[in-house]
Amino acid sequence: MDKTVGLRPGDRLQLKKNHPCGNSMFTVIRVGADIKLQCQGCGHVVVLERPVLNARIKKVLDGGE
């Protein structure tokens, strides 16, 4: 099952692994071939390819625009 289908900017994601700052919550900034996420803990922006992100998503939370 592809968890990245239907993602929209503003959605919040909980990933399986924590960011180095210790936070596991991210906000979707841009959706395309790659997906741009912003860490809710430190504000760092991360760009991940869809297959990589699909493997790392633990939970998709509401909050889309």
PDBQT receptor file of N, H, CA, C and O in Angstrom, charges set to zero:
ATOM      1  N   MET A   1       0.845  -1.187   0.000  1.00  0.00    +0.000 N 
ATOM      2  CA  MET A   1       0.000   0.000   0.000  1.00  0.00    +0.000 C 
ATOM      3  C   MET A   1       0.890   1.251   0.000  1.00  0.00    +0.000 C 
ATOM      4  O   MET A   1       1.808   1.372   0.811  1.00  0.00    +0.000 OA
ATOM      5  N   ASP A   2       0.606   2.160  -0.909  1.00  0.00    +0.000 N 
ATOM      6  H   ASP A   2      -0.139   2.061  -1.568  1.00  0.00    +0.000 HD
ATOM      7  CA  ASP A   2       1.404   3.379  -1.035  1.00  0.00    +0.000 C 
ATOM      8  C   ASP A   2       0.802   4.469  -0.148  1.00  0.00    +0.000 C 
ATOM      9  O   ASP A   2      -0.277   4.991  -0.432  1.00  0.00    +0.000 OA
ATOM     10  N   LYS A   3       1.503   4.798   0.913  1.00  0.00    +0.000 N 
ATOM     11  H   LYS A   3       2.379   4.374   1.144  1.00  0.00    +0.000 HD
ATOM     12  CA  LYS A   3       1.007   5.801   1.866  1.00  0.00    +0.000 C 
ATOM     13  C   LYS A   3       1.200   7.223   1.375  1.00  0.00    +0.000 C 
ATOM     14  O   LYS A   3       0.624   8.155   1.938  1.00  0.00    +0.000 OA
ATOM     15  N   THR A   4       2.018   7.410   0.309  1.00  0.00    +0.000 N 
ATOM     16  H   THR A   4       2.485   6.654  -0.148  1.00  0.00    +0.000 HD
ATOM     17  CA  THR A   4       2.279   8.758  -0.181  1.00  0.00    +0.000 C 
ATOM     18  C   THR A   4       1.192   9.252  -1.135  1.00  0.00    +0.000 C 
ATOM     19  O   THR A   4       1.141  10.443  -1.442  1.00  0.00    +0.000 OA
ATOM     20  N   VAL A   5       0.321   8.351  -1.609  1.00  0.00    +0.000 N 
ATOM     21  H   VAL A   5       0.363   7.384  -1.360  1.00  0.00    +0.000 HD
ATOM     22  CA  VAL A   5      -0.769   8.770  -2.491  1.00  0.00    +0.000 C 
ATOM     23  C   VAL A   5      -1.780   9.552  -1.666  1.00  0.00    +0.000 C 
ATOM     24  O   VAL A   5      -2.193   9.107  -0.595  1.00  0.00    +0.000 OA
ATOM     25  N   GLY A   6      -2.171  10.701  -2.157  1.00  0.00    +0.000 N 
ATOM     26  H   GLY A   6      -1.835  11.063  -3.026  1.00  0.00    +0.000 HD
ATOM     27  CA  GLY A   6      -3.158  11.511  -1.449  1.00  0.00    +0.000 C 
ATOM     28  C   GLY A   6      -2.562  12.493  -0.454  1.00  0.00    +0.000 C 
ATOM     29  O   GLY A   6      -3.304  13.208   0.219  1.00  0.00    +0.000 OA
ATOM     30  N   LEU A   7      -1.248  12.546  -0.345  1.00  0.00    +0.000 N 
ATOM     31  H   LEU A   7      -0.645  11.965  -0.891  1.00  0.00    +0.000 HD
ATOM     32  CA  LEU A   7      -0.635  13.538   0.543  1.00  0.00    +0.000 C 
ATOM     33  C   LEU A   7      -0.821  14.929  -0.042  1.00  0.00    +0.000 C 
ATOM     34  O   LEU A   7      -0.729  15.117  -1.255  1.00  0.00    +0.000 OA
ATOM     35  N   ARG A   8      -1.081  15.901   0.822  1.00  0.00    +0.000 N 
ATOM     36  H   ARG A   8      -1.156  15.748   1.808  1.00  0.00    +0.000 HD
ATOM     37  CA  ARG A   8      -1.255  17.286   0.394  1.00  0.00    +0.000 C 
ATOM     38  C   ARG A   8      -0.404  18.177   1.285  1.00  0.00    +0.000 C 
ATOM     39  O   ARG A   8      -0.102  17.820   2.423  1.00  0.00    +0.000 OA
ATOM     40  N   PRO A   9      -0.017  19.342   0.762  1.00  0.00    +0.000 N 
ATOM     41  CA  PRO A   9       0.708  20.288   1.615  1.00  0.00    +0.000 C 
ATOM     42  C   PRO A   9      -0.102  20.606   2.873  1.00  0.00    +0.000 C 
ATOM     43  O   PRO A   9      -1.304  20.863   2.808  1.00  0.00    +0.000 OA
ATOM     44  N   GLY A  10       0.571  20.583   3.995  1.00  0.00    +0.000 N 
ATOM     45  H   GLY A  10       1.548  20.374   4.047  1.00  0.00    +0.000 HD
ATOM     46  CA  GLY A  10      -0.079  20.842   5.270  1.00  0.00    +0.000 C 
ATOM     47  C   GLY A  10      -0.361  19.582   6.072  1.00  0.00    +0.000 C 
ATOM     48  O   GLY A  10      -0.610  19.664   7.275  1.00  0.00    +0.000 OA
ATOM     49  N   ASP A  11      -0.328  18.411   5.430  1.00  0.00    +0.000 N 
ATOM     50  H   ASP A  11      -0.126  18.344   4.452  1.00  0.00    +0.000 HD
ATOM     51  CA  ASP A  11      -0.523  17.161   6.157  1.00  0.00    +0.000 C 
ATOM     52  C   ASP A  11       0.637  16.952   7.116  1.00  0.00    +0.000 C 
ATOM     53  O   ASP A  11       1.773  17.337   6.837  1.00  0.00    +0.000 OA
ATOM     54  N   ARG A  12       0.335  16.341   8.241  1.00  0.00    +0.000 N 
ATOM     55  H   ARG A  12      -0.587  16.028   8.468  1.00  0.00    +0.000 HD
ATOM     56  CA  ARG A  12       1.370  16.035   9.225  1.00  0.00    +0.000 C 
ATOM     57  C   ARG A  12       1.649  14.548   9.192  1.00  0.00    +0.000 C 
ATOM     58  O   ARG A  12       0.725  13.739   9.102  1.00  0.00    +0.000 OA
ATOM     59  N   LEU A  13       2.925  14.184   9.265  1.00  0.00    +0.000 N 
ATOM     60  H   LEU A  13       3.675  14.842   9.338  1.00  0.00    +0.000 HD
ATOM     61  CA  LEU A  13       3.341  12.791   9.224  1.00  0.00    +0.000 C 
ATOM     62  C   LEU A  13       4.139  12.444  10.467  1.00  0.00    +0.000 C 
ATOM     63  O   LEU A  13       4.926  13.250  10.964  1.00  0.00    +0.000 OA
ATOM     64  N   GLN A  14       3.928  11.237  10.959  1.00  0.00    +0.000 N 
ATOM     65  H   GLN A  14       3.290  10.582  10.556  1.00  0.00    +0.000 HD
ATOM     66  CA  GLN A  14       4.803  10.701  11.997  1.00  0.00    +0.000 C 
ATOM     67  C   GLN A  14       5.642   9.630  11.316  1.00  0.00    +0.000 C 
ATOM     68  O   GLN A  14       5.101   8.678  10.753  1.00  0.00    +0.000 OA
ATOM     69  N   LEU A  15       6.967   9.783  11.365  1.00  0.00    +0.000 N 
ATOM     70  H   LEU A  15       7.407  10.556  11.822  1.00  0.00    +0.000 HD
ATOM     71  CA  LEU A  15       7.867   8.834  10.725  1.00  0.00    +0.000 C 
ATOM     72  C   LEU A  15       8.373   7.810  11.736  1.00  0.00    +0.000 C 
ATOM     73  O   LEU A  15       8.356   8.049  12.944  1.00  0.00    +0.000 OA
ATOM     74  N   LYS A  16       8.820   6.673  11.227  1.00  0.00    +0.000 N 
ATOM     75  H   LYS A  16       8.834   6.478  10.246  1.00  0.00    +0.000 HD
ATOM     76  CA  LYS A  16       9.304   5.596  12.088  1.00  0.00    +0.000 C 
ATOM     77  C   LYS A  16      10.581   5.970  12.833  1.00  0.00    +0.000 C 
ATOM     78  O   LYS A  16      10.762   5.612  13.997  1.00  0.00    +0.000 OA
ATOM     79  N   LYS A  17      11.479   6.705  12.136  1.00  0.00    +0.000 N 
ATOM     80  H   LYS A  17      11.332   6.996  11.191  1.00  0.00    +0.000 HD
ATOM     81  CA  LYS A  17      12.732   7.120  12.761  1.00  0.00    +0.000 C 
ATOM     82  C   LYS A  17      12.670   8.597  13.110  1.00  0.00    +0.000 C 
ATOM     83  O   LYS A  17      12.070   9.389  12.385  1.00  0.00    +0.000 OA
ATOM     84  N   ASN A  18      13.281   8.959  14.205  1.00  0.00    +0.000 N 
ATOM     85  H   ASN A  18      13.769   8.315  14.795  1.00  0.00    +0.000 HD
ATOM     86  CA  ASN A  18      13.330  10.355  14.622  1.00  0.00    +0.000 C 
ATOM     87  C   ASN A  18      14.355  11.128  13.799  1.00  0.00    +0.000 C 
ATOM     88  O   ASN A  18      15.338  10.568  13.313  1.00  0.00    +0.000 OA
ATOM     89  N   HIS A  19      14.105  12.417  13.656  1.00  0.00    +0.000 N 
ATOM     90  H   HIS A  19      13.307  12.872  14.050  1.00  0.00    +0.000 HD
ATOM     91  CA  HIS A  19      15.066  13.349  13.075  1.00  0.00    +0.000 C 
ATOM     92  C   HIS A  19      16.193  13.487  14.106  1.00  0.00    +0.000 C 
ATOM     93  O   HIS A  19      15.958  13.229  15.287  1.00  0.00    +0.000 OA
ATOM     94  N   PRO A  20      17.382  13.877  13.711  1.00  0.00    +0.000 N 
ATOM     95  CA  PRO A  20      18.474  14.024  14.692  1.00  0.00    +0.000 C 
ATOM     96  C   PRO A  20      18.141  14.942  15.872  1.00  0.00    +0.000 C 
ATOM     97  O   PRO A  20      18.751  14.819  16.934  1.00  0.00    +0.000 OA
ATOM     98  N   CYS A  21      17.177  15.864  15.702  1.00  0.00    +0.000 N 
ATOM     99  H   CYS A  21      16.682  15.964  14.839  1.00  0.00    +0.000 HD
ATOM    100  CA  CYS A  21      16.797  16.735  16.816  1.00  0.00    +0.000 C 
ATOM    101  C   CYS A  21      15.932  16.001  17.842  1.00  0.00    +0.000 C 
ATOM    102  O   CYS A  21      15.671  16.532  18.922  1.00  0.00    +0.000 OA
ATOM    103  N   GLY A  22      15.482  14.774  17.512  1.00  0.00    +0.000 N 
ATOM    104  H   GLY A  22      15.693  14.343  16.635  1.00  0.00    +0.000 HD
ATOM    105  CA  GLY A  22      14.692  13.984  18.450  1.00  0.00    +0.000 C 
ATOM    106  C   GLY A  22      13.209  13.963  18.151  1.00  0.00    +0.000 C 
ATOM    107  O   GLY A  22      12.461  13.262  18.833  1.00  0.00    +0.000 OA
ATOM    108  N   ASN A  23      12.759  14.704  17.158  1.00  0.00    +0.000 N 
ATOM    109  H   ASN A  23      13.367  15.273  16.604  1.00  0.00    +0.000 HD
ATOM    110  CA  ASN A  23      11.342  14.784  16.825  1.00  0.00    +0.000 C 
ATOM    111  C   ASN A  23      11.025  13.827  15.676  1.00  0.00    +0.000 C 
ATOM    112  O   ASN A  23      11.849  13.631  14.783  1.00  0.00    +0.000 OA
ATOM    113  N   SER A  24       9.812  13.224  15.700  1.00  0.00    +0.000 N 
ATOM    114  H   SER A  24       9.142  13.383  16.425  1.00  0.00    +0.000 HD
ATOM    115  CA  SER A  24       9.414  12.326  14.617  1.00  0.00    +0.000 C 
ATOM    116  C   SER A  24       8.235  12.877  13.815  1.00  0.00    +0.000 C 
ATOM    117  O   SER A  24       7.710  12.183  12.944  1.00  0.00    +0.000 OA
ATOM    118  N   MET A  25       7.811  14.111  14.092  1.00  0.00    +0.000 N 
ATOM    119  H   MET A  25       8.238  14.675  14.799  1.00  0.00    +0.000 HD
ATOM    120  CA  MET A  25       6.667  14.722  13.406  1.00  0.00    +0.000 C 
ATOM    121  C   MET A  25       7.154  15.688  12.327  1.00  0.00    +0.000 C 
ATOM    122  O   MET A  25       8.027  16.520  12.573  1.00  0.00    +0.000 OA
ATOM    123  N   PHE A  26       6.578  15.566  11.130  1.00  0.00    +0.000 N 
ATOM    124  H   PHE A  26       5.868  14.890  10.931  1.00  0.00    +0.000 HD
ATOM    125  CA  PHE A  26       6.949  16.399   9.989  1.00  0.00    +0.000 C 
ATOM    126  C   PHE A  26       5.692  16.930   9.322  1.00  0.00    +0.000 C 
ATOM    127  O   PHE A  26       4.632  16.308   9.396  1.00  0.00    +0.000 OA
ATOM    128  N   THR A  27       5.812  18.090   8.664  1.00  0.00    +0.000 N 
ATOM    129  H   THR A  27       6.674  18.595   8.603  1.00  0.00    +0.000 HD
ATOM    130  CA  THR A  27       4.734  18.690   7.897  1.00  0.00    +0.000 C 
ATOM    131  C   THR A  27       5.108  18.651   6.425  1.00  0.00    +0.000 C 
ATOM    132  O   THR A  27       6.238  18.973   6.058  1.00  0.00    +0.000 OA
ATOM    133  N   VAL A  28       4.157  18.256   5.576  1.00  0.00    +0.000 N 
ATOM    134  H   VAL A  28       3.239  17.994   5.874  1.00  0.00    +0.000 HD
ATOM    135  CA  VAL A  28       4.394  18.210   4.135  1.00  0.00    +0.000 C 
ATOM    136  C   VAL A  28       4.363  19.637   3.600  1.00  0.00    +0.000 C 
ATOM    137  O   VAL A  28       3.406  20.372   3.839  1.00  0.00    +0.000 OA
ATOM    138  N   ILE A  29       5.411  20.030   2.874  1.00  0.00    +0.000 N 
ATOM    139  H   ILE A  29       6.189  19.432   2.679  1.00  0.00    +0.000 HD
ATOM    140  CA  ILE A  29       5.492  21.366   2.286  1.00  0.00    +0.000 C 
ATOM    141  C   ILE A  29       5.160  21.324   0.800  1.00  0.00    +0.000 C 
ATOM    142  O   ILE A  29       4.416  22.169   0.301  1.00  0.00    +0.000 OA
ATOM    143  N   ARG A  30       5.722  20.321   0.078  1.00  0.00    +0.000 N 
ATOM    144  H   ARG A  30       6.326  19.634   0.483  1.00  0.00    +0.000 HD
ATOM    145  CA  ARG A  30       5.521  20.223  -1.364  1.00  0.00    +0.000 C 
ATOM    146  C   ARG A  30       5.398  18.760  -1.743  1.00  0.00    +0.000 C 
ATOM    147  O   ARG A  30       6.083  17.896  -1.196  1.00  0.00    +0.000 OA
ATOM    148  N   VAL A  31       4.494  18.497  -2.708  1.00  0.00    +0.000 N 
ATOM    149  H   VAL A  31       3.938  19.199  -3.153  1.00  0.00    +0.000 HD
ATOM    150  CA  VAL A  31       4.295  17.138  -3.196  1.00  0.00    +0.000 C 
ATOM    151  C   VAL A  31       4.547  17.116  -4.692  1.00  0.00    +0.000 C 
ATOM    152  O   VAL A  31       4.025  17.953  -5.428  1.00  0.00    +0.000 OA
ATOM    153  N   GLY A  32       5.337  16.171  -5.137  1.00  0.00    +0.000 N 
ATOM    154  H   GLY A  32       5.761  15.491  -4.539  1.00  0.00    +0.000 HD
ATOM    155  CA  GLY A  32       5.649  15.994  -6.550  1.00  0.00    +0.000 C 
ATOM    156  C   GLY A  32       6.347  14.656  -6.689  1.00  0.00    +0.000 C 
ATOM    157  O   GLY A  32       6.001  13.703  -5.991  1.00  0.00    +0.000 OA
ATOM    158  N   ALA A  33       7.321  14.570  -7.580  1.00  0.00    +0.000 N 
ATOM    159  H   ALA A  33       7.602  15.344  -8.147  1.00  0.00    +0.000 HD
ATOM    160  CA  ALA A  33       8.113  13.346  -7.704  1.00  0.00    +0.000 C 
ATOM    161  C   ALA A  33       8.845  13.085  -6.385  1.00  0.00    +0.000 C 
ATOM    162  O   ALA A  33       8.954  11.944  -5.937  1.00  0.00    +0.000 OA
ATOM    163  N   ASP A  34       9.340  14.161  -5.777  1.00  0.00    +0.000 N 
ATOM    164  H   ASP A  34       9.251  15.088  -6.141  1.00  0.00    +0.000 HD
ATOM    165  CA  ASP A  34       9.921  14.109  -4.438  1.00  0.00    +0.000 C 
ATOM    166  C   ASP A  34       8.955  14.828  -3.505  1.00  0.00    +0.000 C 
ATOM    167  O   ASP A  34       8.139  15.636  -3.947  1.00  0.00    +0.000 OA
ATOM    168  N   ILE A  35       9.051  14.533  -2.225  1.00  0.00    +0.000 N 
ATOM    169  H   ILE A  35       9.714  13.877  -1.866  1.00  0.00    +0.000 HD
ATOM    170  CA  ILE A  35       8.182  15.181  -1.244  1.00  0.00    +0.000 C 
ATOM    171  C   ILE A  35       9.055  15.951  -0.266  1.00  0.00    +0.000 C 
ATOM    172  O   ILE A  35       9.993  15.403   0.314  1.00  0.00    +0.000 OA
ATOM    173  N   LYS A  36       8.735  17.236  -0.090  1.00  0.00    +0.000 N 
ATOM    174  H   LYS A  36       7.973  17.681  -0.561  1.00  0.00    +0.000 HD
ATOM    175  CA  LYS A  36       9.500  18.105   0.801  1.00  0.00    +0.000 C 
ATOM    176  C   LYS A  36       8.773  18.159   2.142  1.00  0.00    +0.000 C 
ATOM    177  O   LYS A  36       7.579  18.449   2.207  1.00  0.00    +0.000 OA
ATOM    178  N   LEU A  37       9.515  17.874   3.205  1.00  0.00    +0.000 N 
ATOM    179  H   LEU A  37      10.485  17.639   3.153  1.00  0.00    +0.000 HD
ATOM    180  CA  LEU A  37       8.976  17.860   4.568  1.00  0.00    +0.000 C 
ATOM    181  C   LEU A  37       9.724  18.866   5.425  1.00  0.00    +0.000 C 
ATOM    182  O   LEU A  37      10.894  19.162   5.181  1.00  0.00    +0.000 OA
ATOM    183  N   GLN A  38       9.029  19.392   6.442  1.00  0.00    +0.000 N 
ATOM    184  H   GLN A  38       8.079  19.152   6.640  1.00  0.00    +0.000 HD
ATOM    185  CA  GLN A  38       9.677  20.269   7.416  1.00  0.00    +0.000 C 
ATOM    186  C   GLN A  38       9.513  19.649   8.794  1.00  0.00    +0.000 C 
ATOM    187  O   GLN A  38       8.404  19.296   9.196  1.00  0.00    +0.000 OA
ATOM    188  N   CYS A  39      10.612  19.520   9.511  1.00  0.00    +0.000 N 
ATOM    189  H   CYS A  39      11.512  19.807   9.184  1.00  0.00    +0.000 HD
ATOM    190  CA  CYS A  39      10.600  18.976  10.868  1.00  0.00    +0.000 C 
ATOM    191  C   CYS A  39       9.848  19.944  11.775  1.00  0.00    +0.000 C 
ATOM    192  O   CYS A  39      10.102  21.148  11.745  1.00  0.00    +0.000 OA
ATOM    193  N   GLN A  40       8.929  19.427  12.576  1.00  0.00    +0.000 N 
ATOM    194  H   GLN A  40       8.723  18.449  12.600  1.00  0.00    +0.000 HD
ATOM    195  CA  GLN A  40       8.173  20.292  13.481  1.00  0.00    +0.000 C 
ATOM    196  C   GLN A  40       8.964  20.637  14.726  1.00  0.00    +0.000 C 
ATOM    197  O   GLN A  40       8.564  21.518  15.488  1.00  0.00    +0.000 OA
ATOM    198  N   GLY A  41      10.075  19.960  14.943  1.00  0.00    +0.000 N 
ATOM    199  H   GLY A  41      10.400  19.245  14.324  1.00  0.00    +0.000 HD
ATOM    200  CA  GLY A  41      10.897  20.255  16.112  1.00  0.00    +0.000 C 
ATOM    201  C   GLY A  41      11.879  21.392  15.869  1.00  0.00    +0.000 C 
ATOM    202  O   GLY A  41      11.913  22.363  16.624  1.00  0.00    +0.000 OA
ATOM    203  N   CYS A  42      12.682  21.269  14.806  1.00  0.00    +0.000 N 
ATOM    204  H   CYS A  42      12.654  20.480  14.192  1.00  0.00    +0.000 HD
ATOM    205  CA  CYS A  42      13.739  22.254  14.573  1.00  0.00    +0.000 C 
ATOM    206  C   CYS A  42      13.525  23.093  13.320  1.00  0.00    +0.000 C 
ATOM    207  O   CYS A  42      14.235  24.078  13.118  1.00  0.00    +0.000 OA
ATOM    208  N   GLY A  43      12.557  22.727  12.468  1.00  0.00    +0.000 N 
ATOM    209  H   GLY A  43      11.979  21.927  12.632  1.00  0.00    +0.000 HD
ATOM    210  CA  GLY A  43      12.273  23.507  11.270  1.00  0.00    +0.000 C 
ATOM    211  C   GLY A  43      13.130  23.151  10.071  1.00  0.00    +0.000 C 
ATOM    212  O   GLY A  43      13.013  23.791   9.026  1.00  0.00    +0.000 OA
ATOM    213  N   HIS A  44      13.984  22.151  10.191  1.00  0.00    +0.000 N 
ATOM    214  H   HIS A  44      14.079  21.631  11.040  1.00  0.00    +0.000 HD
ATOM    215  CA  HIS A  44      14.842  21.739   9.077  1.00  0.00    +0.000 C 
ATOM    216  C   HIS A  44      13.987  21.158   7.957  1.00  0.00    +0.000 C 
ATOM    217  O   HIS A  44      13.020  20.444   8.221  1.00  0.00    +0.000 OA
ATOM    218  N   VAL A  45      14.340  21.462   6.700  1.00  0.00    +0.000 N 
ATOM    219  H   VAL A  45      15.125  22.042   6.485  1.00  0.00    +0.000 HD
ATOM    220  CA  VAL A  45      13.600  20.976   5.541  1.00  0.00    +0.000 C 
ATOM    221  C   VAL A  45      14.324  19.781   4.944  1.00  0.00    +0.000 C 
ATOM    222  O   VAL A  45      15.537  19.819   4.736  1.00  0.00    +0.000 OA
ATOM    223  N   VAL A  46      13.564  18.709   4.667  1.00  0.00    +0.000 N 
ATOM    224  H   VAL A  46      12.579  18.679   4.837  1.00  0.00    +0.000 HD
ATOM    225  CA  VAL A  46      14.103  17.468   4.138  1.00  0.00    +0.000 C 
ATOM    226  C   VAL A  46      13.339  17.124   2.861  1.00  0.00    +0.000 C 
ATOM    227  O   VAL A  46      12.117  17.261   2.816  1.00  0.00    +0.000 OA
ATOM    228  N   VAL A  47      14.047  16.680   1.827  1.00  0.00    +0.000 N 
ATOM    229  H   VAL A  47      15.040  16.568   1.864  1.00  0.00    +0.000 HD
ATOM    230  CA  VAL A  47      13.415  16.232   0.589  1.00  0.00    +0.000 C 
ATOM    231  C   VAL A  47      13.668  14.738   0.448  1.00  0.00    +0.000 C 
ATOM    232  O   VAL A  47      14.815  14.290   0.448  1.00  0.00    +0.000 OA
ATOM    233  N   LEU A  48      12.567  13.957   0.327  1.00  0.00    +0.000 N 
ATOM    234  H   LEU A  48      11.636  14.321   0.328  1.00  0.00    +0.000 HD
ATOM    235  CA  LEU A  48      12.679  12.503   0.195  1.00  0.00    +0.000 C 
ATOM    236  C   LEU A  48      11.936  12.040  -1.051  1.00  0.00    +0.000 C 
ATOM    237  O   LEU A  48      10.909  12.608  -1.421  1.00  0.00    +0.000 OA
ATOM    238  N   GLU A  49      12.467  11.005  -1.691  1.00  0.00    +0.000 N 
ATOM    239  H   GLU A  49      13.302  10.544  -1.390  1.00  0.00    +0.000 HD
ATOM    240  CA  GLU A  49      11.781  10.391  -2.818  1.00  0.00    +0.000 C 
ATOM    241  C   GLU A  49      10.588   9.605  -2.284  1.00  0.00    +0.000 C 
ATOM    242  O   GLU A  49      10.606   9.139  -1.145  1.00  0.00    +0.000 OA
ATOM    243  N   ARG A  50       9.553   9.459  -3.108  1.00  0.00    +0.000 N 
ATOM    244  H   ARG A  50       9.538   9.838  -4.033  1.00  0.00    +0.000 HD
ATOM    245  CA  ARG A  50       8.331   8.779  -2.675  1.00  0.00    +0.000 C 
ATOM    246  C   ARG A  50       8.564   7.375  -2.112  1.00  0.00    +0.000 C 
ATOM    247  O   ARG A  50       8.033   7.065  -1.045  1.00  0.00    +0.000 OA
ATOM    248  N   PRO A  51       9.345   6.502  -2.792  1.00  0.00    +0.000 N 
ATOM    249  CA  PRO A  51       9.531   5.146  -2.229  1.00  0.00    +0.000 C 
ATOM    250  C   PRO A  51      10.217   5.158  -0.867  1.00  0.00    +0.000 C 
ATOM    251  O   PRO A  51       9.893   4.352   0.005  1.00  0.00    +0.000 OA
ATOM    252  N   VAL A  52      11.162   6.071  -0.689  1.00  0.00    +0.000 N 
ATOM    253  H   VAL A  52      11.426   6.726  -1.397  1.00  0.00    +0.000 HD
ATOM    254  CA  VAL A  52      11.874   6.173   0.593  1.00  0.00    +0.000 C 
ATOM    255  C   VAL A  52      10.913   6.650   1.679  1.00  0.00    +0.000 C 
ATOM    256  O   VAL A  52      10.875   6.085   2.772  1.00  0.00    +0.000 OA
ATOM    257  N   LEU A  53      10.139   7.690   1.374  1.00  0.00    +0.000 N 
ATOM    258  H   LEU A  53      10.171   8.149   0.486  1.00  0.00    +0.000 HD
ATOM    259  CA  LEU A  53       9.189   8.208   2.353  1.00  0.00    +0.000 C 
ATOM    260  C   LEU A  53       8.122   7.177   2.675  1.00  0.00    +0.000 C 
ATOM    261  O   LEU A  53       7.727   7.036   3.832  1.00  0.00    +0.000 OA
ATOM    262  N   ASN A  54       7.647   6.451   1.660  1.00  0.00    +0.000 N 
ATOM    263  H   ASN A  54       7.968   6.566   0.720  1.00  0.00    +0.000 HD
ATOM    264  CA  ASN A  54       6.615   5.445   1.872  1.00  0.00    +0.000 C 
ATOM    265  C   ASN A  54       7.062   4.399   2.892  1.00  0.00    +0.000 C 
ATOM    266  O   ASN A  54       6.258   3.934   3.701  1.00  0.00    +0.000 OA
ATOM    267  N   ALA A  55       8.336   4.030   2.855  1.00  0.00    +0.000 N 
ATOM    268  H   ALA A  55       8.989   4.407   2.198  1.00  0.00    +0.000 HD
ATOM    269  CA  ALA A  55       8.861   3.047   3.800  1.00  0.00    +0.000 C 
ATOM    270  C   ALA A  55       9.014   3.620   5.206  1.00  0.00    +0.000 C 
ATOM    271  O   ALA A  55       9.010   2.867   6.181  1.00  0.00    +0.000 OA
ATOM    272  N   ARG A  56       9.149   4.953   5.327  1.00  0.00    +0.000 N 
ATOM    273  H   ARG A  56       9.151   5.564   4.536  1.00  0.00    +0.000 HD
ATOM    274  CA  ARG A  56       9.406   5.580   6.629  1.00  0.00    +0.000 C 
ATOM    275  C   ARG A  56       8.163   6.089   7.338  1.00  0.00    +0.000 C 
ATOM    276  O   ARG A  56       8.236   6.407   8.526  1.00  0.00    +0.000 OA
ATOM    277  N   ILE A  57       7.024   6.181   6.660  1.00  0.00    +0.000 N 
ATOM    278  H   ILE A  57       6.964   5.923   5.696  1.00  0.00    +0.000 HD
ATOM    279  CA  ILE A  57       5.814   6.717   7.287  1.00  0.00    +0.000 C 
ATOM    280  C   ILE A  57       5.240   5.725   8.284  1.00  0.00    +0.000 C 
ATOM    281  O   ILE A  57       5.010   4.559   7.963  1.00  0.00    +0.000 OA
ATOM    282  N   LYS A  58       5.016   6.207   9.491  1.00  0.00    +0.000 N 
ATOM    283  H   LYS A  58       5.204   7.154   9.752  1.00  0.00    +0.000 HD
ATOM    284  CA  LYS A  58       4.370   5.413  10.520  1.00  0.00    +0.000 C 
ATOM    285  C   LYS A  58       2.871   5.737  10.555  1.00  0.00    +0.000 C 
ATOM    286  O   LYS A  58       2.036   4.836  10.645  1.00  0.00    +0.000 OA
ATOM    287  N   LYS A  59       2.539   7.041  10.481  1.00  0.00    +0.000 N 
ATOM    288  H   LYS A  59       3.217   7.772  10.408  1.00  0.00    +0.000 HD
ATOM    289  CA  LYS A  59       1.151   7.467  10.569  1.00  0.00    +0.000 C 
ATOM    290  C   LYS A  59       0.973   8.777   9.819  1.00  0.00    +0.000 C 
ATOM    291  O   LYS A  59       1.836   9.653   9.883  1.00  0.00    +0.000 OA
ATOM    292  N   VAL A  60      -0.160   8.919   9.096  1.00  0.00    +0.000 N 
ATOM    293  H   VAL A  60      -0.861   8.207   9.044  1.00  0.00    +0.000 HD
ATOM    294  CA  VAL A  60      -0.515  10.161   8.431  1.00  0.00    +0.000 C 
ATOM    295  C   VAL A  60      -1.604  10.815   9.257  1.00  0.00    +0.000 C 
ATOM    296  O   VAL A  60      -2.656  10.223   9.497  1.00  0.00    +0.000 OA
ATOM    297  N   LEU A  61      -1.343  12.057   9.697  1.00  0.00    +0.000 N 
ATOM    298  H   LEU A  61      -0.488  12.538   9.503  1.00  0.00    +0.000 HD
ATOM    299  CA  LEU A  61      -2.307  12.795  10.505  1.00  0.00    +0.000 C 
ATOM    300  C   LEU A  61      -2.994  13.831   9.640  1.00  0.00    +0.000 C 
ATOM    301  O   LEU A  61      -2.460  14.223   8.602  1.00  0.00    +0.000 OA
ATOM    302  N   ASP A  62      -4.170  14.280  10.048  1.00  0.00    +0.000 N 
ATOM    303  H   ASP A  62      -4.604  13.961  10.891  1.00  0.00    +0.000 HD
ATOM    304  CA  ASP A  62      -4.911  15.284   9.285  1.00  0.00    +0.000 C 
ATOM    305  C   ASP A  62      -4.202  16.633   9.332  1.00  0.00    +0.000 C 
ATOM    306  O   ASP A  62      -3.175  16.776   9.996  1.00  0.00    +0.000 OA
ATOM    307  N   GLY A  63      -4.748  17.615   8.630  1.00  0.00    +0.000 N 
ATOM    308  H   GLY A  63      -5.582  17.499   8.091  1.00  0.00    +0.000 HD
ATOM    309  CA  GLY A  63      -4.182  18.945   8.668  1.00  0.00    +0.000 C 
ATOM    310  C   GLY A  63      -3.900  19.513   7.318  1.00  0.00    +0.000 C 
ATOM    311  O   GLY A  63      -3.173  20.501   7.208  1.00  0.00    +0.000 OA
ATOM    312  N   GLY A  64      -4.462  18.913   6.250  1.00  0.00    +0.000 N 
ATOM    313  H   GLY A  64      -5.053  18.111   6.339  1.00  0.00    +0.000 HD
ATOM    314  CA  GLY A  64      -4.238  19.419   4.909  1.00  0.00    +0.000 C 
ATOM    315  C   GLY A  64      -4.912  20.756   4.684  1.00  0.00    +0.000 C 
ATOM    316  O   GLY A  64      -5.845  21.122   5.399  1.00  0.00    +0.000 OA
ATOM    317  N   GLU A  65      -4.430  21.492   3.676  1.00  0.00    +0.000 N 
ATOM    318  H   GLU A  65      -3.672  21.195   3.095  1.00  0.00    +0.000 HD
ATOM    319  CA  GLU A  65      -4.973  22.818   3.379  1.00  0.00    +0.000 C 
ATOM    320  C   GLU A  65      -6.371  22.710   2.814  1.00  0.00    +0.000 C 
ATOM    321  O   GLU A  65      -6.991  23.726   2.503  1.00  0.00    +0.000 OA
TER     322      GLU A  65
